[in-house]
Amino acid sequence: MTLIYTLNYHLGILERHETVTIASLLAREKMSELEKISEEQKGVFPAPYSDYSYESSIRESLLPGISEVSLIVRRDKEEIRFSELVRKPK
């Protein structure tokens, strides 16, 4: 019984790490895109990652010429938030 519990526990940890890793890679790509177009977006990533969704927001920062880009990537119950300061496009 202990062996089955331990195996299930570790498989759960492995699945969460996989989700966080994939979400981080998808977010990095989406953040690069948002830096260029500078508009809020909401949607789902293309296949094979269609079970991951995203929502972005852009706010003015206190620094002149700088915006704060925030991105939330979700999969099932997991939610990962990213934020970055970027120069406003001219």
Order of alpha helices (4+ residues) and beta strands (2+ residues): alpha-beta-beta-beta-beta
